[in-house]
Amino acid sequence: MAEHSAAHYRADTVGSYLRPDYLRKALDENVHGSELRDVEDRAVREVLAMQDDVGLPVVTDGEFRRRLWYHTILAVADGFDPEGFDRVWTDDSGREVHHGSPVVVSPLLRKARQADVELDFTRRHTALPVKVTMPAPTNFLSYWTEGVSDRAYPNKQAFLDDLVALMNADARKLAAAGAAYLQIDAPKYTFFDDRRMYPDPDRADEQLAELIRTDLRVFEGVSGVTTGVHICRGNYRSMHSSSTPYERFAETLFREARYDRLLLEYDDVRSGGFEPLRFVPDGVTAVLGLVTTKRPDLEDTDELRRAIDDASRYLPLERLALSPQCGFASTYEGNELGPDDQRRKLELVVRTAESVWGTTAHRV
């Protein structure tokens, strides 16, 4: 685990931000190549300045070079049909939306490095520590398609081994290139009814442990960076996919997920209470995602402080931090709130962290 900075980020960010109108327009019009890169560069410079301005101690590029949060894998490797699997999303009213997700269709071949695609430009345009997010390799098991994917690989394990090796090489390069913080995004750990992820319901906890161990291999041999994992329940245009509370799987999750930081969604009743924090092992920081990115309503500072105080009954305050519950735009369309709402929520995270811990570690 990293020693230099993990404990200092009292205010954290999950990764993605709302794309500006001009970037969404370019994507809608299928602008590509150097023309799209120029548009992305402008947007990244602006979002870095915004994060610095609100006082975040660590920044991201907003995931502005991705249409969807896991599309970094499409930028670095050939072998996927980008929209080969149909996803279905719902909200509390029963509304449904569909979109495609990547299916492996041929052996993976590297075509780029994530450090070159995303980190290098970002590092040149900020003096703050940079976080880079990476999709959990096991996430792509959910889109494995019989009769298609098994033509590329004899089994899921062979596919995972290739994908993990590719991402581990990227993680090593990202660390060497100056990334301060690497985060795995893992929304599918909570999808216990997904038989691609959990083929044997009677062994769900054992299978969860296997998934976590597989994803941790991305950071084998990686040093000098803060590591984290974001446990998500789905985040597409303010909709979700899972409602499994932490109590159902926390003992296995927290025992196995040996990262410096656990970024945990805690913005509504789907998460349950803070009691599962009792399983967080020594030396690990739990980042409480108390500020929702799904709605524009601004949370109350006093209520956030009370929630943090409640959480500190199960994990010491010095091992807690605060963040938004998820990214603001896991896909380029973004969640159903505006840039002013986004900024106010980030300011609230920073302001609350300062009032609770006395610092956000800004420029530490």
N, C-alpha and C positions, 0 to 999 in steps of 0.2 A: 504494500500500500504506500501511496505517496505521503511524505511527511511535511512537505514545504507549504502546502496551501489548503488542503482539504478542509481543515477545521476553521479556516478563516472566512469562507464564503457563507455569511449568515443570510444574505439575500442571493438567491440563485435564479436561474432562468432555465426553462426546459429546452428551448431550441428555436422553434419556428415563430415567425412574426407575420402579421398581415402584409401581403404584397401591396405596394402602391398601385394605383390605378393604371399607370403607364406600363408596369410590368405585367399585370393581368391582361391588359389589352394586347401586348406583344405575344403572350402565350396563346390567347384566344385566336390571334391571327396567324399562329404557327410561324412566327419569326424565328429564325434559327441562325446557326453559325456565328460569325463575328458580330453581326448586327444584334443578335440576342445577347451575346456576351457583353457588349457595350451597355445595353439596357440593365442587365444584371449588375454590372459593376457600379453603375450610378446608384441603384437601389441598395446595394451592400454598403457603400460609403454612407448613405443617408441613415440606414438602420444602425450602423456602428456609432454614428454621431448621436442618434437618439438614445441609445443605451448608455453611452457615456454621460449624456446630459441628465438623465434621470438618476444617475449614481450607481448603476449596477457594477459590482466588482469583477464580473466576468461577462464576456460578450460572445455572441455567435454571429454568423453571417445571415441569420434569419432563415436559413435553409432556402435562400432565394434562387439557388441554381437547381432546384428540384421542383417538379410538378407535384409530387407526393413525397411524404417524408422518407420513404425507403427508396426513392429513385436514385439515390447516390449509387446503389449497386448497378443500375443500368448505365451509369456514366463510366464505371470502371471495368465492367465485364460484359462480354457478349455471351449469349446462351439463354436469354429469357424472351418469351413473348410478353411484352409490357402489359397487355390487357387481356391475357388469356383466361383469367378467372374472374367470374362475376361476383362482386361483393354486394351485400345488401345491408343498408343502414336504416336505423329507426330512431325516432325520438319519443318523448313521453306521450305525444298525441297519437302515435301510431303511423306517422308519416314515414314513407319508405323512399330511399334514393339508392340507385345502383351505380357502380363504377367498376372498371376493370383493374385487376392486380396482376403482378408478374408471375408467370408460370415458367419453370425451367423446361426447355425444349431441346437443348443440345449441351454438350460438355462446355463448362465455363472456360472462357478465354479472356485473359486480361487485355484491356485496351487503353487504360489510363490509371493514374494513381490519384487517390482521393486528396492527398496533400497538394498535388498540382492543380486539381480541378477546383478545390474549395479553400484550402488553408492559405496558400501562398499569397493570394491577393489580400485576404483579410488581414494577415499579419503585417502587411506593408501599410495598412491604413488604420491601425490602432496601436496604442501603447499598452492597452489593457490585456490581461490574460484572455486567451481565446479558447472557448469550448467548441469541440466538434462532435456531432452526434452521428451514430452509426446504427443501422437497423440490426436487431438480433437475428443471427443466422436462422435460428429455429422458427422465426416468424414465417419464413417462406415454405415451411412444411405445410402450412395451412392452405397453400395454393397448389400443392402437389396434385397432379391430375393423372390418374391411371390411364394407360393407353397413350399417353403423351410424354409425361416426365420419365416414365420407366423405359422409354426408348433412348433417353439421354444417359441415364444412370441405372445400374442394375437394381439399386435400392435407395431408400432415403438416406441411409447412413453414408453411402458413397458420395451422394450429392452434398450432404452437410460437411463431410471432410474436405471436399474441394472448396466449398464456400468459406469455411472457417479459415483454411490456409490462405486464401486470397485476402480475407479481411484482416487476418493477423499481420500479413505483410504490410497492409495499409496502415494498421495501428502503429506498427513499429516506425514506419516512415513519418506518420503524423507526429509522433513523439519526438523523433529526431529533428523534424522541421520546426519545432517550437510550439506545438499545441500544448496548452497548460492543463487541459481537462478533456478527457474522452468519455463519452456517455453512450451506453447501449440503450436503445429504445425497445422495450419488450411488452407490447400490448397483449400478446396471446397467452401469457402465463395464466391469465384469469379465465380463458375460454374452455372451461372444463367439459362443455358439451360438444366441442369440436373433435371429431374422431380422427382427423388427420394429426392433431396435436396429442390427443389422449385416446389412443385406440382401445385401451383396456380400462374402463371406468373403475374397476376394482383396484387398480394399481395407480390411481391418479397422482398421489403424492410421490410415489417412486418415480413416475414418469416426469413430474415437474422437476424433481431433483436432477434427472438426466438432462432435461432441457437447459436448466440453469448451468450445469457443468459444461455442456457443449458451448453455450454462448460465452462463458468465461474464458474459453480457449482463445478467443479473439485477442485477449490481453496477455497471453503467455509471452514472457520475455520482454514485455513493455515496461519501461521504468521511467521515473522522473516526471510522471504526470499524475494528476488526480483522476480517479476512475469513478464512474457512477453508472447506475442503471435506473431508468425511468419505468415504473410499473404503471401501464396505461390500461384504460378500459375502452379504448376506441375514441376517436376524436375527428369527426368528419362533418364540417359545416354545422357545428354545434350539436351533433348527434353522437350516440355512443353505441357500443356493441355488447358490453358485458356489465353485469350487476353483482358480481361475486365479491362479498366483503372480505377484508384481509383476514379475519379470524379463521376463515375456511382453510387458508393455506400459509399463514404467516410463519408458523414454526419451521416448515420446510423451506420456504422462500428465504427467510432471514438467516437460517443456518447455512444455506448453500451459496447465497449471493454475496460472495466475499469481495465487494467493492468498497471504495472509500465512502461513497455516498449512495443512499437509497432515496430516490425521488418518488414520493408517494402521493397519489391523488387523495385529497381529503376535502373535496368541495361540496359533497352532498351525501345523502344517507346511503348511497350505494357502497361506500367505503366501510361503513360501520364505525365503531369507536376507536379510541387510541390504545385500548388494552393490548392489542397485538404487538405494540412497540416493545413490550417486555421481552420479546424474542430477539431483538436487534443485538448482535454480538458486540463485545467490547471493541472500541476503536473505530466504529462505524457511525457516521452521521446520518440521521433521518431528516430528510428535507420535506417539510409538510406543505403539500400543494393545497393551501386553503383558499387561495384566490382563484375563482373560476375564470376560465377563458371562454366559456360557452355562452355567457350572458353579459350584457353591458352593465347590469346593476353593480354598483361599487360597494364592496364589503365595508363594514364598520371596523375602524381600528381597534376599538375596545373589545369587540367580539373576537377579533383575531388574537389579541393579547390573551383573552380568556381561554381560547382554544389552545394556544401554545402553553399556557400555564397548566391546562388539563393534561396535555401530552407529557409535560415534564413530571407528572406523577409516575410515569412508566419508563421514561428515559430522561436522564439528566439534561438540564437546559443547555449545557455546553456541548451536548451532542445532538442538538436540534438546529434546524435552519428553516427558512421560509422561501416559498416560490409560488408562481402560478401553478395551477393544478396540471396543466398540460401546455402544449404549444398553442399559439393563437391561430395557427394556420397549418395544420398537418398536410393540407393540400393547398394548391395555389389559390383556390377560390376563397379560402379563409372561413373562420367562424362568423357567426351573425352578431358582430359588434364592429365598431368603427375604430380608426386609428387613434382618435382622442380617448375613447374608452380604454384601448390597449395601453396608452401612455399613463392614464390615471391609475390603472391597476399596477403597472410597474412601479410608479411613484409610491403607491400604497405599500407594496412589498418592501421597497427600500426604507420608507419612513417607519414602517412597523418594525423592521429588523433593527433599525437604529434605536428605536425606543425600548426594545426588549434587550438587545445585547450591547448597545452603546456604539456599535459600528456595523458596517456591512462588509468590512475589509476592503473598501474602495481604495484602489492603488496600493494594496499591501504587497 
